[in-house]
Amino acid sequence: MHLKSLNTNGNQNGEYLLPENYGAFAAHIKSYVDFYKAEGIELEAVSVQNEPDYKVGYDGCSYSPEQMRDFVKGYGRSLGTKLMASETVQFRKDYTDILLNDPQTSNNFDIVATHLYGFNFRTMVSNYPLAKQHNKEVWVTEHLFNEEFDKQAANSESRNWPFIWKYDWEWLPSLKTTLAEELHDCMNNNFNAYVYWYLKRYYGMMGEDKDTGNPAGWYIYSNGEITKRGYIMSHYAKYATGRTRIEASLGSNIAAAQYAAGQASFLVTAYEGTNDITMVLINRSTAAKIIDIAVPAAVSNVSAVETTLAKNMASLDNSISSDKKTVRVRISPESITSFRLVF
């Protein structure tokens, strides 16, 4: 039985789910959820459709914002678990505004989900008050960076990269222009989750077996070795997960203006736990920085780790002022550092 407007796997011609088959497709999703539940695996959430606004030759299905609304309105609570929508290729709020602004539809899904493909990810990542107004979390459910800079330099639409590195999965571009910046921007704009695509790959979080058909230099990590991107991710996974983001001031009008313009050499986000505060700091400058972290209450203990080109999550020395309300530390050049301040 085919459920789409044409009996094809892909949606290169805009093939869409026929409205009369919405119920059958909802039952199909629920059978998937029920199968895993019977195996002892509780799925956190499912999606209506991966990239409904993107035409592909592999398995795919097109949805307009109105079609997505109608499916969620009619069947969003029949799937057996939480529902996320709309997982567009880029953060297209025309797909999610229509879901949130319809009361019945808004009650039938749980998570605003998006991908962040395209060179303009920095403009896509923005605060989404409408989602918060309707008590929805905002998740990035897929993105990757895997470009060769020498190719991008010849592309008139490429970014104005600070340097022409060979590959964007090297340390400096990962820290300065791609993954670390995107993670920071997502956290700073109140996103609740970030999923990188994918885990085990030379441009992902962990190295893999070499493929002799690929150019030398792609596989700079051995099989199973944590990559520099893996360590960047671990700073947020270990120091932001399960916490509430709080404001962290850069301490100068010039720095604040640079930050707002996307030009800051120093980026910081902070998070509150039960009896502690954590911070993730990115120093994109070629110079070390001695910083003072001022907090409103006395600190009883401080721990810090940093990752640089030469170090991975290495312990970092610090000192606490006599009133225990200021922590001084030297931040290495071109580094990412995380703190935990216990009160």
C-alpha positions in Angstrom: 0.0 0.0 0.0 1.4 3.4 -0.9 0.3 6.4 1.0 1.7 9.3 -1.0 0.5 11.1 -4.1 2.8 9.0 -6.2 4.1 5.5 -5.5 7.8 6.6 -5.1 10.2 6.4 -2.3 11.5 9.9 -2.8 9.8 13.3 -3.2 11.7 14.8 -6.1 8.5 15.9 -7.7 6.9 17.1 -4.4 5.2 13.8 -3.6 3.1 14.3 -0.4 1.1 12.2 2.0 -2.5 12.0 0.9 -4.8 13.4 3.5 -7.0 10.3 3.4 -3.9 8.3 4.5 -3.0 10.5 7.5 -4.5 7.9 9.9 -2.7 5.0 8.3 0.6 6.8 8.5 0.0 7.7 12.2 -0.8 4.1 12.9 2.5 3.1 11.2 4.5 5.5 13.4 2.8 4.1 16.5 3.6 0.6 15.5 7.3 1.6 15.4 7.0 3.2 18.9 5.1 0.1 20.2 7.7 -2.3 18.8 10.6 -0.6 20.6 8.5 -0.3 23.8 7.9 -4.1 23.7 11.7 -4.5 23.5 12.2 -2.4 26.6 13.2 0.8 24.8 11.1 3.9 25.5 11.5 6.4 22.7 11.8 10.0 23.8 10.1 11.5 20.7 9.3 10.9 17.1 9.1 13.2 14.1 6.4 13.6 11.5 8.9 13.8 8.7 12.6 14.4 8.2 13.1 17.6 6.2 9.6 18.0 4.8 10.7 21.0 2.7 13.6 19.3 0.9 13.2 17.2 -2.3 15.3 14.0 -2.4 15.7 10.8 -4.4 16.0 8.7 -1.3 13.1 8.1 1.2 11.3 11.4 1.6 7.9 13.1 1.7 6.9 16.7 1.1 4.7 18.7 3.5 3.5 22.3 3.2 3.2 24.1 6.5 -0.6 23.7 6.2 -0.3 19.9 5.6 2.0 19.6 8.6 -0.5 21.5 10.7 -3.4 19.3 9.6 -1.5 16.0 10.3 -0.4 17.2 13.8 -3.9 18.6 14.6 -5.5 15.3 13.7 -3.0 12.7 14.9 -0.3 14.2 17.0 -1.5 12.6 20.2 -2.1 9.2 18.7 1.6 8.2 18.2 2.4 6.8 21.6 5.2 9.2 22.6 6.2 12.9 22.3 6.1 14.5 18.9 8.6 16.9 17.4 8.0 19.1 14.3 8.8 20.2 11.8 12.5 19.3 11.2 13.0 21.6 8.2 16.4 21.8 6.5 16.8 25.3 8.0 15.1 26.9 10.9 11.9 27.8 9.0 9.5 29.4 11.4 6.8 29.5 8.8 6.5 25.8 9.4 6.3 26.1 13.2 4.5 29.4 13.6 1.4 27.9 12.0 1.5 24.9 14.4 2.0 27.1 17.5 -0.6 29.7 16.5 -3.4 27.0 16.1 -4.5 26.1 19.7 -5.5 22.5 18.9 -2.4 21.8 16.9 -0.1 23.4 19.5 -1.6 21.0 22.1 -0.8 18.0 19.9 3.0 18.3 19.7 5.9 18.8 22.2 9.1 19.9 20.6 10.0 22.5 17.9 12.7 20.7 16.0 15.0 22.0 13.2 18.1 21.3 11.2 20.6 24.1 10.5 22.0 23.4 7.0 23.4 26.3 4.9 26.2 28.8 5.3 24.0 31.2 7.2 23.5 29.1 10.4 24.4 32.1 12.5 21.4 34.0 11.2 19.2 31.0 11.6 20.0 30.5 15.3 17.8 33.0 17.1 15.6 33.1 20.1 12.1 31.8 19.5 9.7 33.5 22.0 6.6 31.9 20.4 7.9 28.4 21.3 8.5 29.4 24.9 5.1 31.1 25.1 3.6 27.7 24.2 5.9 25.7 26.5 7.7 24.0 23.7 11.4 23.0 23.8 13.5 23.9 20.8 15.9 21.2 19.5 18.5 21.1 16.8 18.1 17.5 15.6 20.6 17.4 12.8 23.6 19.3 11.4 27.2 18.6 10.4 30.2 20.5 9.1 32.4 18.6 6.6 33.8 21.0 4.0 37.2 21.4 2.4 38.2 25.1 2.7 40.1 25.1 -0.6 36.9 24.2 -2.4 34.9 26.8 -0.5 37.4 29.5 -1.2 36.6 29.2 -4.9 32.8 29.4 -4.3 31.5 33.0 -4.5 28.8 32.1 -1.9 31.3 30.8 0.6 31.7 32.5 4.0 34.4 35.0 4.7 36.6 32.5 6.6 39.3 34.0 8.8 41.9 31.7 7.2 41.9 29.2 4.5 42.3 26.0 6.4 42.4 22.7 4.5 39.5 21.0 6.3 36.8 22.4 8.6 37.1 19.5 11.0 40.6 20.7 12.0 40.9 22.3 15.5 40.9 26.0 14.6 37.9 26.1 12.3 36.0 23.8 14.7 36.7 26.2 17.5 36.4 29.5 15.7 33.9 29.3 13.0 31.8 26.1 13.0 30.9 23.7 15.8 31.9 25.6 18.9 30.3 28.9 17.6 27.1 27.1 16.7 26.8 25.3 20.0 27.4 28.6 21.8 24.8 30.4 19.7 22.2 27.6 20.2 22.7 27.7 24.0 22.7 31.5 24.1 19.4 31.6 22.2 17.7 29.2 24.6 17.8 26.0 22.5 17.2 23.0 24.7 19.0 20.2 22.8 21.6 19.8 20.1 22.2 16.7 18.1 25.2 16.5 15.7 25.1 14.3 12.6 26.8 12.0 13.0 28.7 10.3 15.8 31.5 8.1 14.3 33.1 9.9 11.4 36.3 11.8 10.8 34.2 15.1 10.9 32.1 13.9 13.8 32.7 13.0 17.5 34.8 9.8 17.1 37.3 8.4 14.6 36.5 5.5 12.3 38.4 2.9 10.2 40.2 4.4 7.3 38.9 4.0 3.8 41.7 3.9 1.3 39.4 5.5 -1.3 39.4 8.8 0.5 42.2 11.4 0.4 45.0 11.3 2.9 44.4 13.9 5.7 40.7 13.1 6.1 41.3 10.4 8.7 43.4 12.2 11.3 41.9 10.1 14.1 42.2 6.3 14.7 39.2 4.1 15.1 37.3 5.0 18.3 39.5 7.9 19.1 37.6 11.0 20.4 38.0 13.9 18.0 38.6 17.5 18.8 34.9 18.1 17.9 34.0 15.4 20.4 35.9 17.3 23.1 34.1 20.5 22.1 30.8 18.8 22.4 31.8 17.3 25.8 32.3 20.7 27.3 28.6 21.4 26.7 27.4 17.8 27.3 29.1 17.8 30.8 28.6 21.4 31.9 25.3 22.4 30.3 23.1 19.3 30.3 20.2 19.3 32.8 20.8 22.9 33.8 19.1 26.2 33.3 21.0 28.8 31.3 21.6 32.1 33.1 22.9 35.4 31.9 26.7 35.9 31.8 28.0 39.4 31.1 31.2 40.0 29.1 31.9 43.0 31.3 32.5 45.7 28.7 30.4 47.6 26.2 33.0 47.0 23.4 32.9 43.3 24.1 29.1 43.2 24.2 29.0 45.1 20.8 31.5 42.6 19.3 29.4 39.7 20.6 26.2 41.1 19.2 27.9 41.5 15.8 29.3 38.0 15.8 32.8 39.2 16.0 33.8 38.6 19.6 37.0 36.7 20.3 35.6 35.6 23.7 32.3 33.8 24.1 30.7 32.7 27.4 27.5 31.0 28.5 26.6 30.1 32.1 24.2 27.5 33.6 22.7 27.1 37.1 22.4 23.8 38.9 21.1 23.0 42.4 24.0 24.4 44.4 26.5 25.4 41.7 27.0 27.4 38.5 28.9 26.1 35.4 30.3 28.1 32.6 31.6 27.3 29.1 34.1 29.9 27.7 35.5 30.0 24.2 38.7 32.0 23.5 39.1 32.5 19.8 41.9 34.9 20.2 45.6 34.0 19.6 46.4 35.6 23.0 45.9 34.1 26.4 43.5 36.0 28.7 43.5 36.4 32.5 39.9 36.7 33.6 38.1 37.3 36.8 34.7 35.6 37.2 32.5 37.5 39.6 29.6 35.7 41.3 26.9 36.9 43.7 27.7 34.4 46.6 30.7 32.9 48.2 32.3 29.9 46.4 33.4 26.9 48.3 35.1 25.0 45.5 36.1 25.6 41.9 37.1 23.1 39.2 38.0 23.8 35.6 39.1 22.0 32.5 40.3 23.2 29.1 40.7 21.9 25.6 43.3 23.3 23.2 45.1 21.9 20.1 47.5 20.2 22.5 45.2 19.3 25.5 41.9 17.6 26.0 39.7 18.4 29.0 42.9 19.1 31.0 42.6 20.4 34.6 43.2 24.2 34.8 44.6 26.1 37.8 42.6 28.9 39.4 42.6 31.1 42.4 39.7 32.4 44.6 39.7 35.9 46.1 39.6 36.4 49.9 35.9 37.1 49.9 35.4 34.0 47.8 33.3 35.9 45.2 35.8 36.1 42.4 37.7 33.4 40.6 40.8 34.3 38.7 42.1 32.0 35.9 44.4 32.2 32.9 42.6 31.1 29.7 44.8 29.6 27.0 44.8 31.1 23.5 42.4 29.3 21.0 40.8 27.2 23.7 37.5 26.1 25.2 37.2 26.0 29.0 34.6 24.9 31.4 34.1 25.8 35.1 32.1 24.4 37.9 31.7 26.8 40.9 30.1 25.2 44.0 28.4 27.4 46.6 
